[in-house]
Amino acid sequence: MRSILVAAAASSILVALTALSSCSSSATVQSDDAGADAGTDGAATTDAPVDGGPDGRYLDIFPAPHAPIPQVVPQPGEPAHVIAHPQIVTITFDTDSAKADLQAFTDAMVGSEWWAATTSEYCTGGGDCIGPLTVAAHVSLPVAPASLTLAQVEGYLYQLIADKKVPAPSSSVIYTFFFPASVKLGEPGFEECVAFDGYHSLSGNLPDGTVDAGSLDGGAMPQAAYAVVGRCSADIGEVTLTAAHEWIEAATDPDGYGYTVNDPAWGAFFYSEVGDLCDFEPTTLVGKYKVQRGYSNASGKAGKNPCVPNTAGELYFNASPEKSRVKVAVGQSVTINVMPFSEKGVGEFTLDALDLASLYGKPAVVEATVDQSTVRNGLPVTVTLKLLSQPEPLNTGDRAAVVALRSTQGKVEHYWPILVAPK
């Protein structure tokens, strides 16, 4: 799902991800109850410092040894579910002035290097990897509905299938609704242009976490993969960006048993799918159409930005904490080590830390302070995290606040999240 925070904050929060260092001496991020404990004076005691040369420095190793970047993986014990041979069915409306452009955009994805770069490394448990995207049909309907709840979107799709107005569902088809701005989508608490500007789902699995068994028509209809692209901007580029996001996620994680990030902190900050993890990256083009990058395990392991395609001459930098999850009592502080790292040629960059609640306009839950704001590869620093109040539960059920280390150089920003849980 493409969160509305993405569109609202894109100009100020550009997120990029780092790569796993090829050095054998990479640090290991600790998590859960291995987090540092706060002493009686509020100071932290840590048990896994970032070690290196003199004073823990790795100034001449690029990138400096750092915590492994999280990977996107299938659910534990489950074979990966992907749509290996995706066929797009666009559903547009005659009254939409953008209809022809949206159909042309979809056609431009066929055979694109962008699609291969963002999806081809992801495979089923049987080794069937995602192949080229094709277009099964362009369907244009005369009149758009005035409003649809999440469940009604599925009912609307099933009615179109039953009336044979769209091709029949299959294991390869991804129906894609391009709703015009006149259509009100969602329901109280989960509304278009408030909670989301697009989402993908498999019929029966709604994006707000509920299951809509009724829409399955008692099992008479097969499940169908679909994407919903809202119209939260008059900029057609924002619409194509959302569609591209949903397509790569629908292909790599159609039903929740595909590829999602294996680190709870990253999932809580970015959301968990391959599009989410690259939401705030600089965009790229397919022809004249704006699309976003997708997450690549292979690029990360190669020491490059895992959000692909990378641009020519792009150099990556970030800062990794020694622990992905720390525990501290409300009102107390904990201090952990952080290793800034970069490819050679980056030079100095700035480092600070952000409380996720503040990004959503809520009161800060964690006060986060780094001891040095100007950093460079291999020169370790610390971050002090003071838990100000009891965090709300995350969507995983874990009660923890989310803080992100932010590394900045010019207009480029990269993040590394940390969970801060109460003792």
Secondary structure, DSSP 8 states (H G I E B T S, - for coil): -EEHHHHHHTTT----------STT----B-GGGS-EE-TTS-EE-SS----SGGG--TTSSS--------EE--TTS-----SS-EEEEEEETT-TTHHHHHHHHHHHTT-HHHHHHHTT-B-TTS-B----EEEEEEEES---SEE-HHHHHHHHHHHHHTTSS----SSEEEEEE--TTSEEEETTEEBTTTEEEEEEETTB-TTS-B-GGGGGGGTS---EEEEE----S-HHHHHHHHHHHHHHHHH-SSSSS-EES-HHHHHHH-SSTTGGGTTS--EEETTEEE--EE-HHHHHTTS-SEES--TT---EEEEESBSEEEE-TT-EEEEEEEEEE-TT---EEEEEEEHHHHTTS--SEEEEES-SEE-TT--EEEEEEE-S---B-TTS-B-EEEEEEEEETTEEEEEEEEEEE-
